[in-house]
Amino acid sequence: MKEKDFIKIITDTLNSSYIGDDCALLEDLGITVTQDSLVEDVHFSRKFATPYQLGYKSVMVNISDICASGAEPKYLTIALSLPDDVDGSFIKDFYKGAKDAVLGAKIVGGDITGADKIYISVTAIGVTKNRNISSRSHAKTGQKIVIAGEHGSSGLGLKILSGEMYPELSNFEKEEFIKAHLMPQAKSEFSEKISTSQKGKYAMMDTSDGLADALSAISEASSVLMEIDFQKIPHNKSLEIIPNYSDMILYGGEDYGIIATVDNADGLTVIGEVKEGLGVKINYDNFSETLIRKDVDEKIYKHFKE
């Protein structure tokens, strides 16, 4: 079974209205809450990432979810399960990285236990005051699809780390792609601009599982067609050297950009429009294709072992 199948079982079992977006909106408390877990040799490898980079990315991926909700990142807790070969220097560097990734939020607690490998679980809380909070189900026909962040770089960085050579790329270009994978940057300024400028309902989601996945998730939740112009998607031009680079841009994953559907797109990067229908329509230079959820699932980003 896939993650989405498990989520459906959990949602049906709990009969919860809070499950569906990456963050739960607790209106009575004025906060949004999210939690992500990272497992060694599934989501990361110590062969590729330093303790500092692990701490940084573990926090940043949760900050990204808070930003995608439209809330302001405020507090985090971190739970670590660690094997015997982890020493104090690992903990110190991990928390240095975590501290550098908080974007104004504060780490306020957590837990440490023993385990056979490294397990990292981070909970993040965002405040909703003076913010208009998003939902995947709020996309409306006629809205513009806007985007923040370059796409495809992180996916290529992972492939380089995994041993693929790409002789057509310079060492500098390779390092830039690796950095995009190991040190992502949540789009907090974009999030603030959207959530403070949009007066009506809107959809917003980060692209951690791939740009096509985010577009498809909003399409399904809102029962709309997400039509985009591929050439307008921001990306590192060096990607175009790589065969099938369009798949990297659409399905690469872990770029932690954000897409949103908005009524007012002034000053934002527009890549398409919300229309009647269902699915994701991608217009290339010479042809178009329309993807349904099954098409996206077949190409979606995968971690080390899934």
Secondary structure as GFF3:
##gff-version 3
##sequence-region A 1 306
A	DSSP	alpha_helix	3	14	.	.	.	ID=ss1
A	DSSP	beta_strand	24	26	.	.	.	ID=ss2
A	DSSP	beta_strand	31	39	.	.	.	ID=ss3
A	DSSP	alpha_helix	51	69	.	.	.	ID=ss4
A	DSSP	beta_strand	72	82	.	.	.	ID=ss5
A	DSSP	alpha_helix	88	100	.	.	.	ID=ss6
A	DSSP	beta_strand	106	114	.	.	.	ID=ss7
A	DSSP	beta_strand	119	127	.	.	.	ID=ss8
A	DSSP	three_ten_helix	136	138	.	.	.	ID=ss9
A	DSSP	beta_strand	144	148	.	.	.	ID=ss10
A	DSSP	alpha_helix	153	161	.	.	.	ID=ss11
A	DSSP	alpha_helix	171	182	.	.	.	ID=ss12
A	DSSP	alpha_helix	188	197	.	.	.	ID=ss13
A	DSSP	beta_strand	203	206	.	.	.	ID=ss14
A	DSSP	alpha_helix	211	222	.	.	.	ID=ss15
A	DSSP	beta_strand	225	229	.	.	.	ID=ss16
A	DSSP	three_ten_helix	230	232	.	.	.	ID=ss17
A	DSSP	three_ten_helix	237	241	.	.	.	ID=ss18
A	DSSP	alpha_helix	245	251	.	.	.	ID=ss19
A	DSSP	beta_strand	258	262	.	.	.	ID=ss20
A	DSSP	beta_strand	269	275	.	.	.	ID=ss21
A	DSSP	beta_strand	279	283	.	.	.	ID=ss22
A	DSSP	beta_strand	288	291	.	.	.	ID=ss23
A	DSSP	alpha_helix	293	299	.	.	.	ID=ss24
###
